[in-house]
Amino acid sequence: MRRATAAQRGENARMEPTTLVELAQTSAWLGAIGVGTAMLNLVALRVVRVDEVPGWVQVRVRWWSAHNLAFLAVSAVVMAVGLAILAATAL
């Protein structure tokens, strides 16, 4: 016996509003944590002198120096999308 799909039963196949709100909240929180981390990282990169840290740390400092702006931008976008979805579902 074949089961009827949601469309055949006439049910709405969209995501439940509470699930969407939870996803938006998680997105906003992760974005905010990422933005905070990136901002603290900017401060740390300005204070730390690369030649004064051990060699294995120098690699990480250089990597973060090269990628921190992209990390900040992606985190800000994730947070903005989460906040926009939260604003849209609150209406």
LUMLO-152760 format. One record per atom (N, C-alpha, C, O): residue in one letter; x, y, z. Coordinates in steps of 0.1 Angstrom, whole numbers, plus 2048, in hexadecimal, padded with zeros to 3 digits. Layout:
! LUMLO-152760
AXYZ;...
This chain:
! LUMLO-152760
M8087F4800;M800800800;M80980C800;M81280D808;R8068167F7;R80E8227F6;R80882D7FF;R7FC82E800;R811834805;R80D83F80E;R80B84C806;R81284E7FC;A801853809;A7FE860802;A80886A807;A80C86B813;T80D8737FE;T81687D801;T80E889808;T802889808;A81589280D;A80F89D814;A8068A580B;A7FB8AA80E;A80B8A77FE;A8038AF7F4;A7F68A77F1;A7EC8AD7EF;Q7F789A7F0;Q7EB8927ED;Q7E18927F9;Q7D58927F6;R7E6893805;R7DD894810;R7D78A2812;R7CF8A481B;G7DD8AC80B;G7D88B980C;G7DF8C1818;G7DA8CB81C;E7E98BB81D;E7F08C2828;E7FA8CC823;E7FF8CB818;N7FD8D582C;N8078DF828;N8158D982B;N8188D5836;A81E8D9821;A82B8D3822;A8368DD827;A8418DA826;R8328E982B;R83B8F3830;R8408F083E;R83A8E8845;M84B8F7842;M8518F584F;M8488FC859;M842906857;E8478F6865;E83F8FB870;E845908874;E85190A874;P83D912878;P84291F87C;P84C91E888;P856925889;T849915892;T85291489D;T86090F899;T86A91489E;T86090688F;T86D90188A;T87590C883;T88190D885;L86E91487B;L87491F874;L87A92987E;L88592E87C;V87292C889;V877936893;V88393089A;V88D93889C;E88392489D;E88E91E8A4;E89B91E89B;E8A69218A0;L89991B88E;L8A491C885;L8A992A884;L8B592C883;A8A0934883;A8A4942882;A8AC94688F;A8B594E88E;Q8A794289A;Q8AD9458A7;Q8BC9408A8;Q8C59468AC;T8BD9338A3;T8CA92D8A3;T8D3934899;T8DF93689D;S8CE93788E;S8D693F884;S8DB94C88A;S8E6950888;A8D2953890;A8D5960896;A8DF95F8A1;A8E99678A1;W8DE9558A9;W8E89538B4;W8F594F8AE;W9009548B3;L8F69468A5;L90394289F;L90994D898;L91594F899;G901955891;G90796188B;G90C96B895;G917971892;A90596D89F;A90A9778AA;A9179728B0;A92097A8B3;I9179658B3;I92395F8B9;I92F9608AF;I93A9648B3;G92C95E8A2;G937960898;G93C96E897;G948970896;V932978897;V936986897;V93E98A8A3;V9499918A2;G93A9858AF;G9429888BB;G9509828BB;G9599898BE;T9509768B6;T95D96F8B5;T9679778AB;T9729788AE;A96197B8A0;A969982896;A96E98F89B;A979993898;M9659968A3;M9699A38A8;M9749A18B2;M97E9A98B3;L9739978BB;L97E9958C5;L98A9908BE;L9969948C2;N9899898B3;N9949858AB;N99B9918A5;N9A89918A4;L99499B8A0;L99A9A789B;L9A29AE8A5;L9AE9B28A2;V99D9AF8B1;V9A59B58BC;V9B19AD8BF;V9BC9B38C0;A9B09A08C0;A9BC9978C3;A9C69988B8;A9D29998BB;L9C29998AB;L9CB99A8A0;L9D39A78A0;L9DE9A889B;R9CD9B28A5;R9D39BF8A6;R9DD9BF8B2;R9E79C68B1;V9DB9B88BC;V9E39B88C8;V9EF9AF8C7;V9FA9B28CB;V9ED9A38C1;V9F89998C0;VA0299C8B5;V9FE99F8AA;RA0E99A8B9;RA1999B8AF;RA1C98D8AA;RA1F9848B2;VA1B98B89D;VA1D97E898;VA2B97889B;VA2C96C89D;DA3598089B;DA4297A89D;DA459778AC;DA4F9708AF;EA3C97A8B5;EA3E9778C3;EA3796B8C8;EA389678D3;VA2F9648BF;VA289588C3;VA2F94C8BD;VA3794D8B3;PA2D9408C3;PA339348BD;PA2F9318AF;PA259378AA;GA3792A8A8;GA3592789A;GA28921896;GA2292588C;WA2491889F;WA1791189C;WA0B91B89D;WA01919897;VA0D9258A5;VA0292F8A7;VA0393989C;V9F893F898;QA0F93C897;QA1094688C;QA0894287F;QA0294A879;VA0793587D;V9FF930871;V9F1934874;V9EA93986A;R9EC93187F;R9DE935882;R9DB944882;R9D194887D;V9E494B887;V9E395A887;V9E295F879;V9DA967876;R9EB95A871;R9EB95E863;R9DE95A85B;R9D9962853;W9D994E85E;W9CD949858;W9C195285C;W9B9956854;W9C0955869;W9B595D86E;W9B696B868;W9AC972866;S9C2970867;S9C497E861;S9BF97E853;S9BA98884F;A9C197384C;A9BC97383E;A9AD97083D;A9A7974833;H9A7969846;H999965845;H98F96B84E;H98396884E;N994974857;N98B979861;N98098285B;N974981860;L98398A851;L97999284B;L96E98A844;L96298D846;A97197F83E;A967976838;A95F970843;A95296F841;F96596C84D;F95E965859;F95496F85F;F94996C862;L95897C860;L950986866;L94498985C;L93898A861;A94698A84F;A93C98C846;A931981846;A925983846;V936975845;V92D969845;V925969852;V919966852;S92B96B85D;S92496B86A;S91997686A;S90E974870;A91D982865;A91398D865;A90798985C;A8FC98C860;V90A983851;V8FF97F848;V8F697484F;V8EA97584E;V8FC96B855;V8F496085C;V8EB966867;V8E0963868;M8F197086E;M8E9976879;M8DE97F873;M8D397E878;A8E1986868;A8D798E862;A8CB98685C;A8C098A85D;V8CE97B856;V8C4972851;V8BB96D85C;V8AF96C85B;G8C2968867;G8BA963872;G8B196E878;G8A696B87C;L8B697A87A;L8AE98587F;L8A3989875;L89898C87A;A8A5989868;A89B98C85F;A89098285F;A88498585E;I893975860;I88996A861;I88196C86E;I87596A86E;L88896F879;L881971885;L87797D884;L86C97C889;A87B98887E;A87399387C;A867990873;A85C994876;A869988869;A85E984860;A85497B866;A84897C863;T85997286F;T850969875;T84896F881;T83E96A886;A84D97A886;A847981891;A83A98988D;A83298D895;L83998C880;L82E99487B;L82198C87A;L817991876;
